[in-house]
Amino acid sequence: MTAALVHDYAGAPIGAPVYELSNVSKTYARNLVVALQDVNLTLRKGSFTSVIGSSGCGKSTLLKIMAGLIPPTKGRVVLQGKPVTGPRRDIGMMFQQATLFPWKTAAENIVLPIEIRDGKAAAKKALDKAHELMELVGLKGFENVFPNELSGGMAQRTSICRMLITEPAVLLLDEPFSALDELSRDMMNMELQRICREQEATAFLVTHSIQEAVILSDEIVVMKPRPGRIAEVVKVDLPRPRTLHMMTTHEFGEIVDYIRGMLDKGEDM
Protein backbone atom coordinates (compact mmCIF):
# COMPACT_ATOMS: atom_id res chain seq x y z
CA MET A 1 0.00 0.00 0.00
CA THR A 2 1.36 3.38 -0.99
CA ALA A 3 2.25 5.54 2.00
CA ALA A 4 0.45 8.88 2.16
CA LEU A 5 0.96 12.04 4.15
CA VAL A 6 -0.78 11.62 7.49
CA HIS A 7 -2.86 14.55 8.74
CA ASP A 8 -4.22 15.38 12.16
CA TYR A 9 -7.84 16.10 13.10
CA ALA A 10 -7.70 19.68 11.87
CA GLY A 11 -6.22 18.68 8.50
CA ALA A 12 -2.69 19.97 9.20
CA PRO A 13 0.36 17.68 9.27
CA ILE A 14 0.68 15.81 12.56
CA GLY A 15 3.07 17.37 15.06
CA ALA A 16 6.29 16.55 16.84
CA PRO A 17 7.09 13.14 18.40
CA VAL A 18 5.44 12.63 21.79
CA TYR A 19 6.08 8.96 22.52
CA GLU A 20 9.07 6.99 21.17
CA LEU A 21 9.98 3.31 21.51
CA SER A 22 13.42 2.20 20.31
CA ASN A 23 14.36 -1.48 19.88
CA VAL A 24 11.95 -2.54 22.63
CA SER A 25 11.94 -6.26 23.49
CA LYS A 26 10.29 -8.21 26.30
CA THR A 27 11.05 -11.75 27.41
CA TYR A 28 9.58 -13.93 30.16
CA ALA A 29 10.53 -17.20 31.90
CA ARG A 30 14.24 -16.41 32.05
CA ASN A 31 14.33 -15.32 28.41
CA LEU A 32 12.71 -18.54 27.19
CA VAL A 33 9.51 -16.78 26.01
CA VAL A 34 9.92 -13.79 23.68
CA ALA A 35 6.78 -11.62 23.79
CA LEU A 36 8.14 -8.61 21.89
CA GLN A 37 11.19 -8.25 19.68
CA ASP A 38 12.85 -5.02 18.48
CA VAL A 39 9.76 -2.80 18.35
CA ASN A 40 10.35 0.72 17.03
CA LEU A 41 7.42 3.11 17.15
CA THR A 42 6.79 6.86 17.24
CA LEU A 43 3.53 8.57 18.21
CA ARG A 44 3.20 12.18 17.09
CA LYS A 45 1.22 14.98 18.68
CA GLY A 46 -2.46 14.77 17.77
CA SER A 47 -2.18 11.39 16.06
CA PHE A 48 -4.37 8.32 16.54
CA THR A 49 -2.55 4.99 16.22
CA SER A 50 -3.99 1.48 16.52
CA VAL A 51 -2.20 -1.83 16.91
CA ILE A 52 -3.72 -5.04 15.60
CA GLY A 53 -2.59 -8.66 15.41
CA SER A 54 -3.46 -12.21 16.33
CA SER A 55 -3.95 -13.25 19.97
CA GLY A 56 -0.60 -13.69 21.70
CA CYS A 57 1.30 -11.35 19.37
CA GLY A 58 2.32 -9.03 22.21
CA LYS A 59 -0.24 -6.21 21.88
CA SER A 60 -1.12 -6.17 25.58
CA THR A 61 2.52 -6.52 26.59
CA LEU A 62 3.36 -3.51 24.41
CA LEU A 63 0.58 -1.46 26.00
CA LYS A 64 1.71 -2.38 29.54
CA ILE A 65 5.26 -1.30 28.72
CA MET A 66 3.99 2.00 27.30
CA ALA A 67 1.89 2.55 30.43
CA GLY A 68 4.90 1.96 32.66
CA LEU A 69 3.27 -1.07 34.28
CA ILE A 70 6.10 -3.43 33.28
CA PRO A 71 9.65 -2.65 32.13
CA PRO A 72 11.06 -3.73 28.77
CA THR A 73 13.81 -6.35 28.84
CA LYS A 74 15.69 -4.33 26.25
CA GLY A 75 15.26 -1.00 24.53
CA ARG A 76 14.23 2.55 25.35
CA VAL A 77 10.78 4.01 26.06
CA VAL A 78 10.53 7.82 26.11
CA LEU A 79 7.52 10.09 26.65
CA GLN A 80 7.98 13.84 26.13
CA GLY A 81 11.74 13.43 26.31
CA LYS A 82 11.74 11.53 29.63
CA PRO A 83 12.25 7.75 30.02
CA VAL A 84 9.16 5.84 31.14
CA THR A 85 10.17 3.88 34.24
CA GLY A 86 6.75 3.47 35.88
CA PRO A 87 3.17 4.83 35.87
CA ARG A 88 3.04 8.57 35.26
CA ARG A 89 0.50 11.35 35.55
CA ASP A 90 0.94 12.25 31.88
CA ILE A 91 -0.13 8.75 30.76
CA GLY A 92 -3.88 8.16 30.55
CA MET A 93 -5.11 4.55 30.52
CA MET A 94 -8.53 3.11 29.70
CA PHE A 95 -9.41 -0.57 30.01
CA GLN A 96 -12.07 -2.91 28.58
CA GLN A 97 -14.25 -2.51 31.69
CA ALA A 98 -15.20 0.81 33.23
CA THR A 99 -14.08 -0.31 36.75
CA LEU A 100 -15.97 2.45 38.54
CA PHE A 101 -16.27 2.39 42.33
CA PRO A 102 -19.97 1.72 43.06
CA TRP A 103 -20.04 3.83 46.23
CA LYS A 104 -18.77 6.96 44.46
CA THR A 105 -20.75 9.19 42.12
CA ALA A 106 -19.74 9.57 38.48
CA ALA A 107 -17.94 12.86 39.21
CA GLU A 108 -16.18 11.38 42.25
CA ASN A 109 -15.00 8.45 40.14
CA ILE A 110 -13.58 10.87 37.58
CA VAL A 111 -11.45 12.74 40.13
CA LEU A 112 -10.30 9.52 41.81
CA PRO A 113 -6.78 9.61 40.23
CA ILE A 114 -6.28 13.06 41.71
CA GLU A 115 -7.58 11.92 45.11
CA ILE A 116 -5.15 8.98 45.13
CA ARG A 117 -2.15 11.08 44.16
CA ASP A 118 -2.85 14.45 45.77
CA GLY A 119 -5.52 13.91 48.42
CA LYS A 120 -9.21 14.66 48.93
CA ALA A 121 -8.79 18.43 48.97
CA ALA A 122 -7.20 18.42 45.52
CA ALA A 123 -9.91 16.06 44.24
CA LYS A 124 -12.62 18.42 45.50
CA LYS A 125 -11.01 21.32 43.66
CA ALA A 126 -10.95 19.21 40.48
CA LEU A 127 -14.72 18.60 40.50
CA ASP A 128 -15.37 21.66 38.33
CA LYS A 129 -12.99 20.22 35.72
CA ALA A 130 -14.79 16.87 36.02
CA HIS A 131 -18.12 18.57 35.33
CA GLU A 132 -16.63 20.25 32.22
CA LEU A 133 -15.40 16.89 30.94
CA MET A 134 -18.78 15.28 31.59
CA GLU A 135 -20.41 17.99 29.49
CA LEU A 136 -17.81 17.33 26.75
CA VAL A 137 -18.78 13.64 26.56
CA GLY A 138 -22.53 14.24 26.81
CA LEU A 139 -23.01 13.38 30.49
CA LYS A 140 -24.12 16.78 31.78
CA GLY A 141 -26.68 16.22 34.53
CA PHE A 142 -25.28 12.85 35.57
CA GLU A 143 -22.57 14.20 37.89
CA ASN A 144 -24.16 12.82 41.08
CA VAL A 145 -25.42 9.53 39.61
CA PHE A 146 -23.93 6.26 40.89
CA PRO A 147 -22.43 3.66 38.48
CA ASN A 148 -25.32 1.19 38.83
CA GLU A 149 -27.60 3.85 37.31
CA LEU A 150 -25.40 4.28 34.21
CA SER A 151 -25.65 2.32 30.97
CA GLY A 152 -22.54 0.56 29.63
CA GLY A 153 -21.84 3.38 27.21
CA MET A 154 -22.33 6.03 29.89
CA ALA A 155 -19.97 4.17 32.22
CA GLN A 156 -17.30 4.13 29.49
CA ARG A 157 -17.83 7.85 28.88
CA THR A 158 -17.20 8.35 32.60
CA SER A 159 -13.99 6.34 32.23
CA ILE A 160 -12.94 8.59 29.35
CA CYS A 161 -13.38 11.60 31.65
CA ARG A 162 -11.33 9.89 34.37
CA MET A 163 -8.57 9.29 31.82
CA LEU A 164 -8.61 12.95 30.72
CA ILE A 165 -8.83 14.58 34.16
CA THR A 166 -5.03 14.67 34.65
CA GLU A 167 -4.52 16.12 31.13
CA PRO A 168 -2.24 13.28 29.97
CA ALA A 169 0.17 13.59 27.05
CA VAL A 170 -0.89 10.24 25.62
CA LEU A 171 -4.06 8.12 25.86
CA LEU A 172 -3.58 4.34 25.98
CA LEU A 173 -6.77 2.43 25.15
CA ASP A 174 -7.09 -1.32 25.74
CA GLU A 175 -10.16 -2.35 23.69
CA PRO A 176 -12.29 0.12 25.67
CA PHE A 177 -15.59 -0.63 23.90
CA SER A 178 -15.28 -4.37 23.28
CA ALA A 179 -17.94 -5.19 25.92
CA LEU A 180 -20.56 -3.00 24.20
CA ASP A 181 -23.03 -4.09 21.53
CA GLU A 182 -22.14 -3.20 17.93
CA LEU A 183 -24.34 -0.11 17.67
CA SER A 184 -23.10 1.30 20.98
CA ARG A 185 -19.52 0.53 20.01
CA ASP A 186 -19.84 2.42 16.73
CA MET A 187 -21.38 5.38 18.55
CA MET A 188 -18.62 5.40 21.18
CA ASN A 189 -15.93 5.25 18.50
CA MET A 190 -17.38 8.38 16.90
CA GLU A 191 -17.49 10.02 20.33
CA LEU A 192 -13.87 9.04 20.97
CA GLN A 193 -12.85 10.59 17.66
CA ARG A 194 -14.67 13.82 18.53
CA ILE A 195 -13.15 13.99 22.01
CA CYS A 196 -9.63 13.37 20.71
CA ARG A 197 -10.15 16.07 18.11
CA GLU A 198 -11.36 18.63 20.64
CA GLN A 199 -8.61 17.74 23.13
CA GLU A 200 -5.87 17.49 20.43
CA ALA A 201 -5.08 14.15 22.06
CA THR A 202 -2.41 11.64 21.09
CA ALA A 203 -4.00 8.19 21.27
CA PHE A 204 -2.87 4.56 21.01
CA LEU A 205 -5.51 1.83 20.73
CA VAL A 206 -5.25 -1.95 21.09
CA THR A 207 -8.03 -3.64 19.13
CA HIS A 208 -8.99 -6.92 17.47
CA SER A 209 -11.32 -5.12 15.04
CA ILE A 210 -9.83 -4.10 11.69
CA GLN A 211 -12.84 -1.87 10.96
CA GLU A 212 -12.48 -0.09 14.30
CA ALA A 213 -8.78 0.49 13.68
CA VAL A 214 -9.39 1.92 10.20
CA ILE A 215 -12.26 4.24 11.13
CA LEU A 216 -10.28 5.77 14.03
CA SER A 217 -6.64 5.74 13.04
CA ASP A 218 -4.06 7.76 11.17
CA GLU A 219 -1.71 4.78 11.35
CA ILE A 220 -2.27 1.08 12.05
CA VAL A 221 0.57 -1.03 13.44
CA VAL A 222 0.19 -4.59 12.14
CA MET A 223 1.93 -7.15 14.38
CA LYS A 224 3.41 -10.50 13.43
CA PRO A 225 2.67 -13.57 15.60
CA ARG A 226 4.87 -14.20 18.64
CA PRO A 227 7.53 -13.10 19.07
CA GLY A 228 5.69 -9.84 18.53
CA ARG A 229 7.27 -7.75 15.79
CA ILE A 230 5.94 -4.95 13.63
CA ALA A 231 5.15 -6.25 10.15
CA GLU A 232 4.11 -2.86 8.76
CA VAL A 233 2.73 0.52 9.76
CA VAL A 234 -0.22 1.18 7.45
CA LYS A 235 -1.16 4.80 6.75
CA VAL A 236 -4.90 5.56 6.70
CA ASP A 237 -5.43 8.44 4.27
CA LEU A 238 -9.14 9.02 4.84
CA PRO A 239 -10.47 12.54 5.48
CA ARG A 240 -11.45 13.72 8.95
CA PRO A 241 -13.75 13.92 10.69
CA ARG A 242 -14.55 10.29 9.91
CA THR A 243 -18.15 9.11 9.67
CA LEU A 244 -19.74 5.69 9.94
CA HIS A 245 -20.84 6.07 6.31
CA MET A 246 -17.16 5.84 5.30
CA MET A 247 -17.21 2.19 6.35
CA THR A 248 -19.31 1.47 3.24
CA THR A 249 -16.88 3.12 0.79
CA HIS A 250 -14.48 1.41 -1.60
CA GLU A 251 -11.48 3.21 -0.08
CA PHE A 252 -12.31 1.96 3.41
CA GLY A 253 -12.83 -1.58 2.14
CA GLU A 254 -9.47 -1.55 0.36
CA ILE A 255 -7.62 -0.74 3.56
CA VAL A 256 -9.56 -3.37 5.55
CA ASP A 257 -8.83 -6.01 2.90
CA TYR A 258 -5.15 -5.11 2.81
CA ILE A 259 -4.75 -5.48 6.58
CA ARG A 260 -6.82 -8.68 6.66
CA GLY A 261 -4.57 -10.09 3.95
CA MET A 262 -1.49 -9.30 6.02
CA LEU A 263 -2.94 -10.95 9.12
CA ASP A 264 -3.93 -14.03 7.11
CA LYS A 265 -0.31 -14.45 6.03
CA GLY A 266 0.78 -14.83 9.66
CA GLU A 267 4.45 -15.81 9.86
CA ASP A 268 4.87 -15.16 6.12
CA MET A 269 4.51 -11.40 6.56
C-alpha positions as CSV (number, residue, x, y, z in Angstrom):
1,M,0.0,0.0,0.0
2,T,1.4,3.4,-1.0
3,A,2.2,5.5,2.0
4,A,0.4,8.9,2.2
5,L,1.0,12.0,4.1
6,V,-0.8,11.6,7.5
7,H,-2.9,14.6,8.7
8,D,-4.2,15.4,12.2
9,Y,-7.8,16.1,13.1
10,A,-7.7,19.7,11.9
11,G,-6.2,18.7,8.5
12,A,-2.7,20.0,9.2
13,P,0.4,17.7,9.3
14,I,0.7,15.8,12.6
15,G,3.1,17.4,15.1
16,A,6.3,16.6,16.8
17,P,7.1,13.1,18.4
18,V,5.4,12.6,21.8
19,Y,6.1,9.0,22.5
20,E,9.1,7.0,21.2
21,L,10.0,3.3,21.5
22,S,13.4,2.2,20.3
23,N,14.4,-1.5,19.9
24,V,12.0,-2.5,22.6
25,S,11.9,-6.3,23.5
26,K,10.3,-8.2,26.3
27,T,11.0,-11.8,27.4
28,Y,9.6,-13.9,30.2
29,A,10.5,-17.2,31.9
30,R,14.2,-16.4,32.1
31,N,14.3,-15.3,28.4
32,L,12.7,-18.5,27.2
33,V,9.5,-16.8,26.0
34,V,9.9,-13.8,23.7
35,A,6.8,-11.6,23.8
36,L,8.1,-8.6,21.9
37,Q,11.2,-8.2,19.7
38,D,12.8,-5.0,18.5
39,V,9.8,-2.8,18.3
40,N,10.3,0.7,17.0
41,L,7.4,3.1,17.1
42,T,6.8,6.9,17.2
43,L,3.5,8.6,18.2
44,R,3.2,12.2,17.1
45,K,1.2,15.0,18.7
46,G,-2.5,14.8,17.8
47,S,-2.2,11.4,16.1
48,F,-4.4,8.3,16.5
49,T,-2.5,5.0,16.2
50,S,-4.0,1.5,16.5
51,V,-2.2,-1.8,16.9
52,I,-3.7,-5.0,15.6
53,G,-2.6,-8.7,15.4
54,S,-3.5,-12.2,16.3
55,S,-3.9,-13.3,20.0
56,G,-0.6,-13.7,21.7
57,C,1.3,-11.4,19.4
58,G,2.3,-9.0,22.2
59,K,-0.2,-6.2,21.9
60,S,-1.1,-6.2,25.6
61,T,2.5,-6.5,26.6
62,L,3.4,-3.5,24.4
63,L,0.6,-1.5,26.0
64,K,1.7,-2.4,29.5
65,I,5.3,-1.3,28.7
66,M,4.0,2.0,27.3
67,A,1.9,2.6,30.4
68,G,4.9,2.0,32.7
69,L,3.3,-1.1,34.3
70,I,6.1,-3.4,33.3
71,P,9.6,-2.7,32.1
72,P,11.1,-3.7,28.8
73,T,13.8,-6.3,28.8
74,K,15.7,-4.3,26.3
75,G,15.3,-1.0,24.5
76,R,14.2,2.5,25.4
77,V,10.8,4.0,26.1
78,V,10.5,7.8,26.1
79,L,7.5,10.1,26.6
80,Q,8.0,13.8,26.1
81,G,11.7,13.4,26.3
82,K,11.7,11.5,29.6
83,P,12.3,7.7,30.0
84,V,9.2,5.8,31.1
85,T,10.2,3.9,34.2
86,G,6.7,3.5,35.9
87,P,3.2,4.8,35.9
88,R,3.0,8.6,35.3
89,R,0.5,11.4,35.6
90,D,0.9,12.3,31.9
91,I,-0.1,8.7,30.8
92,G,-3.9,8.2,30.5
93,M,-5.1,4.6,30.5
94,M,-8.5,3.1,29.7
95,F,-9.4,-0.6,30.0
96,Q,-12.1,-2.9,28.6
97,Q,-14.3,-2.5,31.7
98,A,-15.2,0.8,33.2
99,T,-14.1,-0.3,36.8
100,L,-16.0,2.5,38.5
101,F,-16.3,2.4,42.3
102,P,-20.0,1.7,43.1
103,W,-20.0,3.8,46.2
104,K,-18.8,7.0,44.5
105,T,-20.7,9.2,42.1
106,A,-19.7,9.6,38.5
107,A,-17.9,12.9,39.2
108,E,-16.2,11.4,42.2
109,N,-15.0,8.4,40.1
110,I,-13.6,10.9,37.6
111,V,-11.4,12.7,40.1
112,L,-10.3,9.5,41.8
113,P,-6.8,9.6,40.2
114,I,-6.3,13.1,41.7
115,E,-7.6,11.9,45.1
116,I,-5.2,9.0,45.1
117,R,-2.2,11.1,44.2
118,D,-2.9,14.5,45.8
119,G,-5.5,13.9,48.4
120,K,-9.2,14.7,48.9
121,A,-8.8,18.4,49.0
122,A,-7.2,18.4,45.5
123,A,-9.9,16.1,44.2
124,K,-12.6,18.4,45.5
125,K,-11.0,21.3,43.7
126,A,-11.0,19.2,40.5
127,L,-14.7,18.6,40.5
128,D,-15.4,21.7,38.3
129,K,-13.0,20.2,35.7
130,A,-14.8,16.9,36.0
131,H,-18.1,18.6,35.3
132,E,-16.6,20.2,32.2
133,L,-15.4,16.9,30.9
134,M,-18.8,15.3,31.6
135,E,-20.4,18.0,29.5
136,L,-17.8,17.3,26.8
137,V,-18.8,13.6,26.6
138,G,-22.5,14.2,26.8
139,L,-23.0,13.4,30.5
140,K,-24.1,16.8,31.8
141,G,-26.7,16.2,34.5
142,F,-25.3,12.8,35.6
143,E,-22.6,14.2,37.9
144,N,-24.2,12.8,41.1
145,V,-25.4,9.5,39.6
146,F,-23.9,6.3,40.9
147,P,-22.4,3.7,38.5
148,N,-25.3,1.2,38.8
149,E,-27.6,3.8,37.3
150,L,-25.4,4.3,34.2
151,S,-25.6,2.3,31.0
152,G,-22.5,0.6,29.6
153,G,-21.8,3.4,27.2
154,M,-22.3,6.0,29.9
155,A,-20.0,4.2,32.2
156,Q,-17.3,4.1,29.5
157,R,-17.8,7.9,28.9
158,T,-17.2,8.4,32.6
159,S,-14.0,6.3,32.2
160,I,-12.9,8.6,29.4
161,C,-13.4,11.6,31.6
162,R,-11.3,9.9,34.4
163,M,-8.6,9.3,31.8
164,L,-8.6,12.9,30.7
165,I,-8.8,14.6,34.2
166,T,-5.0,14.7,34.6
167,E,-4.5,16.1,31.1
168,P,-2.2,13.3,30.0
169,A,0.2,13.6,27.0
170,V,-0.9,10.2,25.6
171,L,-4.1,8.1,25.9
172,L,-3.6,4.3,26.0
173,L,-6.8,2.4,25.1
174,D,-7.1,-1.3,25.7
175,E,-10.2,-2.3,23.7
176,P,-12.3,0.1,25.7
177,F,-15.6,-0.6,23.9
178,S,-15.3,-4.4,23.3
179,A,-17.9,-5.2,25.9
180,L,-20.6,-3.0,24.2
181,D,-23.0,-4.1,21.5
182,E,-22.1,-3.2,17.9
183,L,-24.3,-0.1,17.7
184,S,-23.1,1.3,21.0
185,R,-19.5,0.5,20.0
186,D,-19.8,2.4,16.7
187,M,-21.4,5.4,18.5
188,M,-18.6,5.4,21.2
189,N,-15.9,5.3,18.5
190,M,-17.4,8.4,16.9
191,E,-17.5,10.0,20.3
192,L,-13.9,9.0,21.0
193,Q,-12.8,10.6,17.7
194,R,-14.7,13.8,18.5
195,I,-13.1,14.0,22.0
196,C,-9.6,13.4,20.7
197,R,-10.2,16.1,18.1
198,E,-11.4,18.6,20.6
199,Q,-8.6,17.7,23.1
200,E,-5.9,17.5,20.4
201,A,-5.1,14.1,22.1
202,T,-2.4,11.6,21.1
203,A,-4.0,8.2,21.3
204,F,-2.9,4.6,21.0
205,L,-5.5,1.8,20.7
206,V,-5.2,-2.0,21.1
207,T,-8.0,-3.6,19.1
208,H,-9.0,-6.9,17.5
209,S,-11.3,-5.1,15.0
210,I,-9.8,-4.1,11.7
211,Q,-12.8,-1.9,11.0
212,E,-12.5,-0.1,14.3
213,A,-8.8,0.5,13.7
214,V,-9.4,1.9,10.2
215,I,-12.3,4.2,11.1
216,L,-10.3,5.8,14.0
217,S,-6.6,5.7,13.0
218,D,-4.1,7.8,11.2
219,E,-1.7,4.8,11.4
220,I,-2.3,1.1,12.0
221,V,0.6,-1.0,13.4
222,V,0.2,-4.6,12.1
223,M,1.9,-7.1,14.4
224,K,3.4,-10.5,13.4
225,P,2.7,-13.6,15.6
226,R,4.9,-14.2,18.6
227,P,7.5,-13.1,19.1
228,G,5.7,-9.8,18.5
229,R,7.3,-7.8,15.8
230,I,5.9,-4.9,13.6
231,A,5.1,-6.2,10.1
232,E,4.1,-2.9,8.8
233,V,2.7,0.5,9.8
234,V,-0.2,1.2,7.4
235,K,-1.2,4.8,6.7
236,V,-4.9,5.6,6.7
237,D,-5.4,8.4,4.3
238,L,-9.1,9.0,4.8
239,P,-10.5,12.5,5.5
240,R,-11.4,13.7,8.9
241,P,-13.8,13.9,10.7
242,R,-14.5,10.3,9.9
243,T,-18.2,9.1,9.7
244,L,-19.7,5.7,9.9
245,H,-20.8,6.1,6.3
246,M,-17.2,5.8,5.3
247,M,-17.2,2.2,6.4
248,T,-19.3,1.5,3.2
249,T,-16.9,3.1,0.8
250,H,-14.5,1.4,-1.6
251,E,-11.5,3.2,-0.1
252,F,-12.3,2.0,3.4
253,G,-12.8,-1.6,2.1
254,E,-9.5,-1.5,0.4
255,I,-7.6,-0.7,3.6
256,V,-9.6,-3.4,5.5
257,D,-8.8,-6.0,2.9
258,Y,-5.1,-5.1,2.8
259,I,-4.7,-5.5,6.6
260,R,-6.8,-8.7,6.7
261,G,-4.6,-10.1,4.0
262,M,-1.5,-9.3,6.0
263,L,-2.9,-10.9,9.1
264,D,-3.9,-14.0,7.1
265,K,-0.3,-14.4,6.0
266,G,0.8,-14.8,9.7
267,E,4.4,-15.8,9.9
268,D,4.9,-15.2,6.1
269,M,4.5,-11.4,6.6
